[in-house]
Amino acid sequence: MTSAPAVTVYPPDEEGGRRVRVDGKVLGRAYGVQDVARFLQEAGLQDWDELDVVRSALVEWRGGGPDVWDH
């Protein structure tokens, strides 16, 4: 059994984007929960959707939760 990846969503930048890091690798900037879900799907969690992102304890939200996208 493989362990679940560590996911960190960083605080919003000046443009409202939040860096998304999975297992130490920055996957890009997200501008909403849908973007975070897409990054996680590309990282191997194909069955994850926006609800999984919002509800999962695997996702560490820094600088505000999934409803914070403004600097």
Biopython code that builds the backbone (N, CA, C, O; Angstrom):
import numpy as np
from Bio.PDB.StructureBuilder import StructureBuilder

atoms = [
    (1, "MET", "N", (0.843, -1.177, 0.000)),
    (1, "MET", "CA", (0.000, 0.000, 0.000)),
    (1, "MET", "C", (0.891, 1.244, 0.000)),
    (1, "MET", "O", (1.825, 1.335, 0.796)),
    (2, "THR", "N", (0.609, 2.195, -0.882)),
    (2, "THR", "CA", (1.390, 3.420, -0.928)),
    (2, "THR", "C", (0.777, 4.457, -0.010)),
    (2, "THR", "O", (-0.433, 4.477, 0.219)),
    (3, "SER", "N", (1.635, 5.315, 0.509)),
    (3, "SER", "CA", (1.120, 6.358, 1.382)),
    (3, "SER", "C", (0.584, 7.508, 0.547)),
    (3, "SER", "O", (1.001, 7.716, -0.592)),
    (4, "ALA", "N", (-0.327, 8.237, 1.117)),
    (4, "ALA", "CA", (-0.915, 9.383, 0.425)),
    (4, "ALA", "C", (0.101, 10.515, 0.379)),
    (4, "ALA", "O", (0.889, 10.681, 1.310)),
    (5, "PRO", "N", (0.086, 11.289, -0.692)),
    (5, "PRO", "CA", (1.053, 12.375, -0.816)),
    (5, "PRO", "C", (0.756, 13.513, 0.155)),
    (5, "PRO", "O", (-0.393, 13.743, 0.531)),
    (6, "ALA", "N", (1.805, 14.214, 0.550)),
    (6, "ALA", "CA", (1.653, 15.412, 1.364)),
    (6, "ALA", "C", (1.328, 16.573, 0.420)),
    (6, "ALA", "O", (2.063, 16.826, -0.534)),
    (7, "VAL", "N", (0.233, 17.270, 0.689)),
    (7, "VAL", "CA", (-0.221, 18.349, -0.179)),
    (7, "VAL", "C", (-0.237, 19.647, 0.617)),
    (7, "VAL", "O", (-0.822, 19.713, 1.698)),
    (8, "THR", "N", (0.410, 20.682, 0.077)),
    (8, "THR", "CA", (0.406, 21.993, 0.709)),
    (8, "THR", "C", (-0.083, 23.021, -0.303)),
    (8, "THR", "O", (0.393, 23.079, -1.437)),
    (9, "VAL", "N", (-1.043, 23.829, 0.132)),
    (9, "VAL", "CA", (-1.530, 24.945, -0.677)),
    (9, "VAL", "C", (-1.111, 26.208, 0.061)),
    (9, "VAL", "O", (-1.541, 26.451, 1.188)),
    (10, "TYR", "N", (-0.268, 27.010, -0.582)),
    (10, "TYR", "CA", (0.322, 28.186, 0.053)),
    (10, "TYR", "C", (-0.612, 29.395, -0.019)),
    (10, "TYR", "O", (-1.582, 29.393, -0.777)),
    (11, "PRO", "N", (-0.312, 30.433, 0.780)),
    (11, "PRO", "CA", (-1.160, 31.629, 0.784)),
    (11, "PRO", "C", (-1.254, 32.266, -0.604)),
    (11, "PRO", "O", (-0.358, 32.099, -1.431)),
    (12, "PRO", "N", (-2.335, 32.991, -0.853)),
    (12, "PRO", "CA", (-2.502, 33.657, -2.148)),
    (12, "PRO", "C", (-1.412, 34.706, -2.377)),
    (12, "PRO", "O", (-0.975, 35.386, -1.449)),
    (13, "ASP", "N", (-0.990, 34.816, -3.632)),
    (13, "ASP", "CA", (-0.051, 35.868, -3.996)),
    (13, "ASP", "C", (-0.817, 37.114, -4.430)),
    (13, "ASP", "O", (-2.038, 37.177, -4.285)),
    (14, "GLU", "N", (-0.112, 38.092, -4.955)),
    (14, "GLU", "CA", (-0.734, 39.355, -5.339)),
    (14, "GLU", "C", (-1.814, 39.197, -6.410)),
    (14, "GLU", "O", (-2.722, 40.023, -6.513)),
    (15, "GLU", "N", (-1.710, 38.143, -7.196)),
    (15, "GLU", "CA", (-2.652, 37.906, -8.292)),
    (15, "GLU", "C", (-3.746, 36.915, -7.930)),
    (15, "GLU", "O", (-4.572, 36.566, -8.773)),
    (16, "GLY", "N", (-3.759, 36.455, -6.678)),
    (16, "GLY", "CA", (-4.783, 35.514, -6.242)),
    (16, "GLY", "C", (-4.448, 34.060, -6.486)),
    (16, "GLY", "O", (-5.275, 33.185, -6.231)),
    (17, "GLY", "N", (-3.241, 33.782, -6.978)),
    (17, "GLY", "CA", (-2.822, 32.401, -7.197)),
    (17, "GLY", "C", (-2.183, 31.828, -5.945)),
    (17, "GLY", "O", (-1.561, 32.549, -5.165)),
    (18, "ARG", "N", (-2.340, 30.540, -5.765)),
    (18, "ARG", "CA", (-1.746, 29.845, -4.619)),
    (18, "ARG", "C", (-0.888, 28.696, -5.135)),
    (18, "ARG", "O", (-1.363, 27.858, -5.903)),
    (19, "ARG", "N", (0.384, 28.655, -4.712)),
    (19, "ARG", "CA", (1.250, 27.547, -5.109)),
    (19, "ARG", "C", (0.726, 26.254, -4.510)),
    (19, "ARG", "O", (0.253, 26.224, -3.374)),
    (20, "VAL", "N", (0.818, 25.198, -5.286)),
    (20, "VAL", "CA", (0.397, 23.871, -4.827)),
    (20, "VAL", "C", (1.624, 22.967, -4.880)),
    (20, "VAL", "O", (2.263, 22.816, -5.921)),
    (21, "ARG", "N", (1.936, 22.373, -3.732)),
    (21, "ARG", "CA", (3.095, 21.486, -3.627)),
    (21, "ARG", "C", (2.613, 20.113, -3.209)),
    (21, "ARG", "O", (1.822, 19.977, -2.275)),
    (22, "VAL", "N", (3.094, 19.094, -3.908)),
    (22, "VAL", "CA", (2.769, 17.708, -3.583)),
    (22, "VAL", "C", (4.075, 16.942, -3.419)),
    (22, "VAL", "O", (4.894, 16.883, -4.336)),
    (23, "ASP", "N", (4.256, 16.361, -2.245)),
    (23, "ASP", "CA", (5.473, 15.614, -1.928)),
    (23, "ASP", "C", (6.741, 16.393, -2.262)),
    (23, "ASP", "O", (7.686, 15.838, -2.822)),
    (24, "GLY", "N", (6.758, 17.678, -1.915)),
    (24, "GLY", "CA", (7.943, 18.501, -2.093)),
    (24, "GLY", "C", (8.114, 19.119, -3.462)),
    (24, "GLY", "O", (9.047, 19.895, -3.666)),
    (25, "LYS", "N", (7.251, 18.803, -4.402)),
    (25, "LYS", "CA", (7.367, 19.338, -5.764)),
    (25, "LYS", "C", (6.238, 20.325, -6.021)),
    (25, "LYS", "O", (5.065, 19.999, -5.843)),
    (26, "VAL", "N", (6.605, 21.545, -6.445)),
    (26, "VAL", "CA", (5.595, 22.545, -6.792)),
    (26, "VAL", "C", (4.999, 22.168, -8.139)),
    (26, "VAL", "O", (5.715, 22.028, -9.130)),
    (27, "LEU", "N", (3.661, 22.003, -8.166)),
    (27, "LEU", "CA", (2.979, 21.608, -9.398)),
    (27, "LEU", "C", (2.475, 22.803, -10.195)),
    (27, "LEU", "O", (2.199, 22.686, -11.389)),
    (28, "GLY", "N", (2.354, 23.949, -9.538)),
    (28, "GLY", "CA", (1.884, 25.139, -10.239)),
    (28, "GLY", "C", (1.107, 26.040, -9.308)),
    (28, "GLY", "O", (1.089, 25.849, -8.092)),
    (29, "ARG", "N", (0.456, 27.038, -9.915)),
    (29, "ARG", "CA", (-0.381, 27.969, -9.155)),
    (29, "ARG", "C", (-1.835, 27.681, -9.449)),
    (29, "ARG", "O", (-2.244, 27.539, -10.601)),
    (30, "ALA", "N", (-2.599, 27.599, -8.387)),
    (30, "ALA", "CA", (-4.044, 27.367, -8.496)),
    (30, "ALA", "C", (-4.768, 28.684, -8.254)),
    (30, "ALA", "O", (-4.331, 29.523, -7.467)),
    (31, "TYR", "N", (-5.882, 28.842, -8.951)),
    (31, "TYR", "CA", (-6.718, 30.029, -8.792)),
    (31, "TYR", "C", (-8.094, 29.667, -8.247)),
    (31, "TYR", "O", (-8.994, 30.505, -8.192)),
    (32, "GLY", "N", (-8.244, 28.403, -7.845)),
    (32, "GLY", "CA", (-9.486, 27.917, -7.267)),
    (32, "GLY", "C", (-9.333, 26.453, -6.899)),
    (32, "GLY", "O", (-8.346, 25.810, -7.256)),
    (33, "VAL", "N", (-10.309, 25.939, -6.188)),
    (33, "VAL", "CA", (-10.284, 24.549, -5.737)),
    (33, "VAL", "C", (-10.230, 23.591, -6.927)),
    (33, "VAL", "O", (-9.591, 22.542, -6.848)),
    (34, "GLN", "N", (-10.890, 23.940, -8.014)),
    (34, "GLN", "CA", (-10.877, 23.079, -9.202)),
    (34, "GLN", "C", (-9.447, 22.893, -9.727)),
    (34, "GLN", "O", (-9.086, 21.800, -10.162)),
    (35, "ASP", "N", (-8.640, 23.950, -9.688)),
    (35, "ASP", "CA", (-7.246, 23.834, -10.118)),
    (35, "ASP", "C", (-6.472, 22.897, -9.203)),
    (35, "ASP", "O", (-5.675, 22.087, -9.678)),
    (36, "VAL", "N", (-6.696, 22.996, -7.896)),
    (36, "VAL", "CA", (-6.016, 22.109, -6.951)),
    (36, "VAL", "C", (-6.384, 20.658, -7.252)),
    (36, "VAL", "O", (-5.512, 19.789, -7.268)),
    (37, "ALA", "N", (-7.666, 20.391, -7.492)),
    (37, "ALA", "CA", (-8.115, 19.031, -7.821)),
    (37, "ALA", "C", (-7.431, 18.533, -9.090)),
    (37, "ALA", "O", (-7.020, 17.375, -9.161)),
    (38, "ARG", "N", (-7.310, 19.393, -10.082)),
    (38, "ARG", "CA", (-6.665, 19.000, -11.341)),
    (38, "ARG", "C", (-5.196, 18.646, -11.109)),
    (38, "ARG", "O", (-4.704, 17.655, -11.649)),
    (39, "PHE", "N", (-4.489, 19.457, -10.302)),
    (39, "PHE", "CA", (-3.092, 19.151, -9.995)),
    (39, "PHE", "C", (-2.973, 17.801, -9.294)),
    (39, "PHE", "O", (-2.079, 17.015, -9.606)),
    (40, "LEU", "N", (-3.865, 17.533, -8.358)),
    (40, "LEU", "CA", (-3.806, 16.267, -7.631)),
    (40, "LEU", "C", (-4.134, 15.089, -8.542)),
    (40, "LEU", "O", (-3.547, 14.015, -8.403)),
    (41, "GLN", "N", (-5.051, 15.278, -9.459)),
    (41, "GLN", "CA", (-5.349, 14.223, -10.433)),
    (41, "GLN", "C", (-4.118, 13.918, -11.273)),
    (41, "GLN", "O", (-3.803, 12.755, -11.528)),
    (42, "GLU", "N", (-3.424, 14.969, -11.703)),
    (42, "GLU", "CA", (-2.207, 14.783, -12.495)),
    (42, "GLU", "C", (-1.093, 14.132, -11.684)),
    (42, "GLU", "O", (-0.210, 13.481, -12.244)),
    (43, "ALA", "N", (-1.136, 14.309, -10.353)),
    (43, "ALA", "CA", (-0.124, 13.726, -9.465)),
    (43, "ALA", "C", (-0.450, 12.287, -9.074)),
    (43, "ALA", "O", (0.298, 11.675, -8.311)),
    (44, "GLY", "N", (-1.556, 11.737, -9.585)),
    (44, "GLY", "CA", (-1.864, 10.335, -9.325)),
    (44, "GLY", "C", (-3.137, 10.073, -8.548)),
    (44, "GLY", "O", (-3.505, 8.916, -8.343)),
    (45, "LEU", "N", (-3.812, 11.112, -8.114)),
    (45, "LEU", "CA", (-5.077, 10.931, -7.396)),
    (45, "LEU", "C", (-6.227, 11.178, -8.371)),
    (45, "LEU", "O", (-7.003, 12.119, -8.207)),
    (46, "GLN", "N", (-6.326, 10.327, -9.381)),
    (46, "GLN", "CA", (-7.260, 10.530, -10.485)),
    (46, "GLN", "C", (-8.710, 10.654, -10.068)),
    (46, "GLN", "O", (-9.484, 11.343, -10.731)),
    (47, "ASP", "N", (-9.090, 10.007, -8.992)),
    (47, "ASP", "CA", (-10.500, 10.022, -8.609)),
    (47, "ASP", "C", (-10.857, 11.188, -7.684)),
    (47, "ASP", "O", (-11.994, 11.268, -7.219)),
    (48, "TRP", "N", (-9.928, 12.079, -7.410)),
    (48, "TRP", "CA", (-10.199, 13.225, -6.535)),
    (48, "TRP", "C", (-10.944, 14.313, -7.283)),
    (48, "TRP", "O", (-10.684, 14.577, -8.457)),
    (49, "ASP", "N", (-11.883, 14.940, -6.576)),
    (49, "ASP", "CA", (-12.595, 16.088, -7.134)),
    (49, "ASP", "C", (-12.519, 17.240, -6.127)),
    (49, "ASP", "O", (-11.801, 17.157, -5.131)),
    (50, "GLU", "N", (-13.263, 18.306, -6.396)),
    (50, "GLU", "CA", (-13.212, 19.491, -5.540)),
    (50, "GLU", "C", (-13.635, 19.192, -4.094)),
    (50, "GLU", "O", (-13.054, 19.741, -3.158)),
    (51, "LEU", "N", (-14.625, 18.341, -3.909)),
    (51, "LEU", "CA", (-15.062, 17.998, -2.551)),
    (51, "LEU", "C", (-13.971, 17.273, -1.777)),
    (51, "LEU", "O", (-13.795, 17.509, -0.582)),
    (52, "ASP", "N", (-13.237, 16.391, -2.454)),
    (52, "ASP", "CA", (-12.129, 15.700, -1.801)),
    (52, "ASP", "C", (-11.071, 16.698, -1.346)),
    (52, "ASP", "O", (-10.539, 16.592, -0.241)),
    (53, "VAL", "N", (-10.772, 17.660, -2.199)),
    (53, "VAL", "CA", (-9.766, 18.668, -1.869)),
    (53, "VAL", "C", (-10.186, 19.463, -0.632)),
    (53, "VAL", "O", (-9.377, 19.686, 0.267)),
    (54, "VAL", "N", (-11.431, 19.882, -0.587)),
    (54, "VAL", "CA", (-11.938, 20.703, 0.519)),
    (54, "VAL", "C", (-12.009, 19.918, 1.817)),
    (54, "VAL", "O", (-11.725, 20.465, 2.882)),
    (55, "ARG", "N", (-12.380, 18.660, 1.750)),
    (55, "ARG", "CA", (-12.635, 17.858, 2.958)),
    (55, "ARG", "C", (-11.431, 17.096, 3.489)),
    (55, "ARG", "O", (-11.415, 16.723, 4.661)),
    (56, "SER", "N", (-10.432, 16.858, 2.665)),
    (56, "SER", "CA", (-9.343, 15.975, 3.055)),
    (56, "SER", "C", (-8.389, 16.601, 4.061)),
    (56, "SER", "O", (-8.006, 17.765, 3.940)),
    (57, "ALA", "N", (-8.015, 15.807, 5.052)),
    (57, "ALA", "CA", (-7.004, 16.222, 6.018)),
    (57, "ALA", "C", (-5.604, 16.129, 5.413)),
    (57, "ALA", "O", (-4.645, 16.595, 6.027)),
    (58, "LEU", "N", (-5.465, 15.540, 4.230)),
    (58, "LEU", "CA", (-4.165, 15.444, 3.561)),
    (58, "LEU", "C", (-3.709, 16.785, 2.996)),
    (58, "LEU", "O", (-2.524, 16.980, 2.726)),
    (59, "VAL", "N", (-4.652, 17.706, 2.820)),
    (59, "VAL", "CA", (-4.336, 19.004, 2.229)),
    (59, "VAL", "C", (-4.122, 20.012, 3.352)),
    (59, "VAL", "O", (-5.017, 20.264, 4.159)),
    (60, "GLU", "N", (-2.923, 20.582, 3.389)),
    (60, "GLU", "CA", (-2.602, 21.624, 4.368)),
    (60, "GLU", "C", (-2.788, 22.982, 3.695)),
    (60, "GLU", "O", (-2.089, 23.314, 2.738)),
    (61, "TRP", "N", (-3.724, 23.748, 4.202)),
    (61, "TRP", "CA", (-4.018, 25.075, 3.666)),
    (61, "TRP", "C", (-3.277, 26.113, 4.495)),
    (61, "TRP", "O", (-3.533, 26.251, 5.691)),
    (62, "ARG", "N", (-2.368, 26.837, 3.874)),
    (62, "ARG", "CA", (-1.632, 27.898, 4.566)),
    (62, "ARG", "C", (-2.176, 29.244, 4.118)),
    (62, "ARG", "O", (-2.426, 29.461, 2.933)),
    (63, "GLY", "N", (-2.356, 30.140, 5.071)),
    (63, "GLY", "CA", (-2.820, 31.481, 4.719)),
    (63, "GLY", "C", (-4.305, 31.539, 4.413)),
    (63, "GLY", "O", (-4.759, 32.457, 3.729)),
    (64, "GLY", "N", (-5.058, 30.589, 4.901)),
    (64, "GLY", "CA", (-6.496, 30.552, 4.680)),
    (64, "GLY", "C", (-6.920, 29.246, 4.036)),
    (64, "GLY", "O", (-6.125, 28.577, 3.376)),
    (65, "GLY", "N", (-8.156, 28.897, 4.231)),
    (65, "GLY", "CA", (-8.693, 27.644, 3.722)),
    (65, "GLY", "C", (-9.064, 27.704, 2.252)),
    (65, "GLY", "O", (-8.665, 28.624, 1.538)),
    (66, "PRO", "N", (-9.826, 26.723, 1.808)),
    (66, "PRO", "CA", (-10.158, 26.605, 0.392)),
    (66, "PRO", "C", (-11.060, 27.724, -0.137)),
    (66, "PRO", "O", (-11.300, 27.807, -1.341)),
    (67, "ASP", "N", (-11.552, 28.570, 0.743)),
    (67, "ASP", "CA", (-12.401, 29.673, 0.289)),
    (67, "ASP", "C", (-11.634, 30.994, 0.199)),
    (67, "ASP", "O", (-12.237, 32.030, -0.084)),
    (68, "VAL", "N", (-10.318, 30.981, 0.435)),
    (68, "VAL", "CA", (-9.500, 32.197, 0.408)),
    (68, "VAL", "C", (-8.608, 32.204, -0.836)),
    (68, "VAL", "O", (-7.707, 31.376, -0.970)),
    (69, "TRP", "N", (-8.870, 33.140, -1.735)),
    (69, "TRP", "CA", (-8.086, 33.248, -2.976)),
    (69, "TRP", "C", (-7.627, 34.670, -3.258)),
    (69, "TRP", "O", (-7.040, 34.928, -4.309)),
    (70, "ASP", "N", (-7.881, 35.596, -2.341)),
    (70, "ASP", "CA", (-7.430, 36.979, -2.500)),
    (70, "ASP", "C", (-6.276, 37.233, -1.564)),
    (70, "ASP", "O", (-6.228, 36.701, -0.455)),
    (71, "HIS", "N", (-5.343, 38.052, -2.020)),
    (71, "HIS", "CA", (-4.170, 38.426, -1.230)),
    (71, "HIS", "C", (-4.565, 39.346, -0.100)),
    (71, "HIS", "O", (-3.710, 39.770, 0.678)),
]
sb = StructureBuilder()
sb.init_structure("model")
sb.init_model(0)
sb.init_chain("A")
sb.init_seg("    ")
for serial, (resi, resn, name, xyz) in enumerate(atoms, 1):
    if name == "N":
        sb.init_residue(resn, " ", resi, " ")
    sb.init_atom(name, np.array(xyz, "f"), 0.0, 1.0, " ", f" {name:<3s}", serial, name[0])
structure = sb.get_structure()
